[in-house]
Amino acid sequence: MHGTALSQAIWRGFGYLKAFAPTRAVVTLDLRGHGRSAKPHDAAAYDMGRFVDDVVAVLDALGIARAHYLGYSLGARVGFSLSASHPDRLASFISVAGAPGTGAGTFDRVFFDGSISALERGGMEGFLAEWQRATGSPVDPITRTAFLANDAPALAAYMRETERQATVPDEAIRAFPMPLLLLAGTRDRPRLRAAEHVQALFPAAELTLLDGATHADTPRHPGALPAITDFLARHPA
């Protein structure tokens, strides 16, 4: 499951499909508000429960009783909620730069101050221009292309609703029955702190630190795929 403002196309671009598809059935999808899925402008449409229901509906439609779940950023947040509400559906859970929740100001920390307002004011082009000014460097072509494919009002509605959503409770994480792998970049401090918090709650979780990786770098860091491949080899069921 992809991250905010991205789509299922990232898994081909980052090499994950090439790595996994020869030996596994791989399911990717565009989460609501993203890619080719519906893009409602009503913030209530982006309640986390609806994201979880969408994933379960896809598994049901494909006749998949249990799956290894890999999510990046938004996809990982969905994974934490899915693990809490439907633990029987997951053979394992791999969180890539993920956290059990967000909170107010999350997208300002990920992108830049005033990011949601910039999106509402200037659309995707305006958002990307302000992001570039904030970082002082161009947005990479793959990310830029993915972001421009978004519907700005839908993305802003999703962001505002996400910042209002409650985090997955600690007691739910302590009760996770599935193997859990946490990948966090050393320069992605909020997700690194979240991963360390989750491991403290659930000591059986494996934590892999990706040296020098920012939030955007984490899924394409050269250490990410080998860590995931090794984890899946050790937890095949």
C-alpha positions in Angstrom: 0.0 0.0 0.0 1.4 3.3 -1.2 1.9 6.6 0.7 0.2 10.0 0.6 -0.3 11.5 -2.9 1.3 8.5 -4.5 -0.3 5.4 -6.2 0.2 1.7 -6.7 2.6 2.7 -9.6 5.4 3.3 -7.0 5.9 -0.4 -6.5 6.9 -0.9 -10.1 9.1 2.2 -10.1 10.9 1.3 -6.9 11.5 -2.3 -8.1 9.3 -4.2 -5.7 7.1 -5.9 -8.3 10.2 -7.1 -10.1 11.5 -8.5 -6.8 8.4 -10.2 -5.6 6.2 -11.0 -8.6 8.2 -14.0 -9.9 7.6 -16.0 -6.8 4.5 -14.5 -5.2 1.0 -13.3 -6.1 1.3 -9.5 -5.5 -1.8 -7.3 -5.0 -1.5 -3.5 -5.2 -4.3 -1.0 -5.2 -4.9 2.8 -5.3 -6.2 3.8 -1.9 -9.3 6.1 -1.9 -8.5 9.6 -3.0 -5.4 8.4 -4.9 -4.5 7.1 -8.3 -7.4 5.7 -10.3 -9.7 5.2 -7.3 -12.6 7.5 -6.5 -11.6 11.0 -5.1 -14.4 12.3 -3.0 -14.0 15.9 -1.7 -15.9 15.2 1.5 -13.4 14.8 4.4 -15.5 12.2 6.1 -14.9 9.9 3.2 -11.3 9.5 4.5 -12.0 8.1 7.9 -9.4 5.4 8.6 -12.1 2.8 9.0 -13.1 3.3 5.4 -9.5 2.7 4.2 -9.4 -0.5 6.2 -12.8 -1.6 4.8 -11.5 -1.0 1.3 -8.5 -3.3 1.8 -10.7 -6.0 3.3 -13.1 -5.7 0.4 -10.3 -6.2 -2.1 -9.0 -9.3 -0.2 -12.6 -10.7 -0.1 -13.1 -10.0 -3.8 -9.9 -11.9 -4.7 -10.7 -14.7 -2.3 -7.5 -14.1 -0.2 -8.0 -15.2 3.4 -4.6 -14.1 4.7 -1.9 -11.9 3.2 1.5 -10.5 3.9 0.8 -6.7 4.2 3.4 -4.1 3.2 2.6 -0.5 3.6 4.6 2.7 3.1 3.6 5.9 5.1 -0.2 6.2 4.6 -0.2 2.5 3.6 1.6 1.6 6.9 -0.9 3.6 8.9 -3.7 1.6 7.3 -1.7 -1.5 8.1 -1.6 -0.6 11.8 -5.4 -0.2 11.9 -6.0 -3.3 9.8 -3.7 -5.3 12.2 -5.8 -4.1 15.1 -9.2 -4.7 13.6 -8.6 -7.7 11.4 -5.5 -9.5 12.7 -6.7 -12.8 11.3 -6.3 -11.5 7.7 -2.5 -10.8 8.0 0.2 -13.4 7.8 2.7 -10.6 8.6 2.9 -6.8 8.6 5.7 -4.7 7.2 5.7 -1.0 8.0 7.9 1.1 5.8 8.3 4.6 7.3 5.0 4.1 9.1 3.4 5.1 12.4 0.2 4.0 14.3 -1.3 7.5 13.8 -0.5 11.1 12.8 -1.9 14.1 14.7 -2.2 17.8 14.0 0.6 19.3 11.9 1.8 16.0 10.5 1.8 17.1 6.8 3.6 20.3 7.7 6.3 18.2 9.2 6.4 15.8 6.2 6.3 18.6 3.6 6.4 22.2 4.7 4.6 24.7 7.0 1.2 25.5 5.6 1.2 22.5 3.2 -2.6 21.8 3.3 -3.5 25.4 2.8 -1.0 25.6 -0.1 -2.7 22.7 -1.7 -6.1 24.2 -1.3 -4.9 27.6 -2.6 -2.6 26.6 -5.5 -3.5 23.1 -6.5 -0.9 20.5 -7.1 1.4 22.8 -9.1 1.3 25.4 -6.4 1.9 22.8 -3.8 5.0 21.4 -5.6 6.4 24.9 -6.2 6.1 25.8 -2.5 7.6 22.4 -1.5 10.6 23.1 -3.8 11.0 26.5 -2.3 10.9 25.1 1.2 13.5 22.4 0.6 15.7 24.4 -1.8 15.9 21.5 -4.2 13.8 20.1 -7.1 11.2 17.5 -6.4 12.4 14.3 -8.0 10.7 13.4 -11.3 9.0 10.2 -10.1 7.5 12.0 -7.1 6.5 15.0 -9.1 4.7 12.9 -11.7 2.9 11.0 -9.0 1.8 14.1 -7.2 0.5 15.9 -10.4 -1.8 13.0 -11.0 -3.8 13.9 -7.8 -7.0 15.8 -7.4 -6.0 18.7 -5.1 -9.3 19.2 -3.3 -9.6 15.4 -2.6 -6.0 15.3 -1.3 -6.5 18.3 0.9 -9.8 16.7 2.3 -7.9 13.5 3.0 -5.0 15.4 4.8 -7.4 17.4 7.0 -9.3 14.3 8.0 -6.1 12.3 8.6 -4.9 14.8 11.1 -8.1 14.5 13.1 -8.0 10.7 13.3 -7.1 8.8 16.5 -4.0 6.7 16.7 -4.1 3.0 17.1 -4.1 2.3 20.9 -1.0 0.9 22.6 -2.9 -2.0 24.0 -4.0 -3.0 20.5 -0.3 -3.0 19.3 0.7 -5.1 22.3 -1.8 -7.7 21.2 -0.7 -8.0 17.5 -0.4 -11.7 16.7 1.5 -11.5 13.4 5.2 -11.1 12.7 6.0 -7.4 12.4 8.9 -5.7 10.6 9.5 -1.9 11.0 11.7 0.0 8.6 12.7 3.5 9.5 15.2 6.0 8.0 17.7 7.5 10.4 16.8 11.0 9.0 13.0 10.4 9.3 12.9 11.3 13.0 9.1 11.2 13.5 8.8 7.7 12.0 11.9 6.5 13.7 10.5 7.5 17.1 7.2 5.9 16.2 9.0 2.6 15.2 10.9 2.6 18.4 7.7 3.2 20.4 6.0 0.3 18.6 9.0 -2.0 19.3 8.9 -1.1 22.9 5.2 -2.1 23.0 5.8 -5.3 21.0 9.3 -6.5 21.6 9.0 -9.3 19.0 8.9 -6.7 16.3 12.0 -6.4 14.2 13.4 -2.9 13.6 15.6 -2.2 10.6 17.3 1.2 10.5 18.1 2.6 7.1 21.1 4.8 7.4 20.7 8.4 6.0 17.2 7.8 4.7 14.6 10.5 4.9 10.9 9.8 4.8 10.8 9.9 1.0 14.0 7.9 0.7 12.9 5.0 2.9 11.1 2.6 0.4 13.9 3.0 -2.2 16.9 2.9 0.2 19.2 0.1 -1.0 18.7 -1.7 2.4 14.9 -1.8 2.3 14.2 -4.6 -0.2 16.8 -7.0 1.1 15.5 -6.5 4.7 11.9 -7.2 3.5 12.9 -10.2 1.4 14.8 -11.7 4.3 11.9 -11.1 6.7 9.4 -12.8 4.3 11.8 -15.8 3.8 11.8 -16.3 7.6 8.0 -15.9 7.9 6.5 -17.7 4.9 3.2 -18.7 6.4 
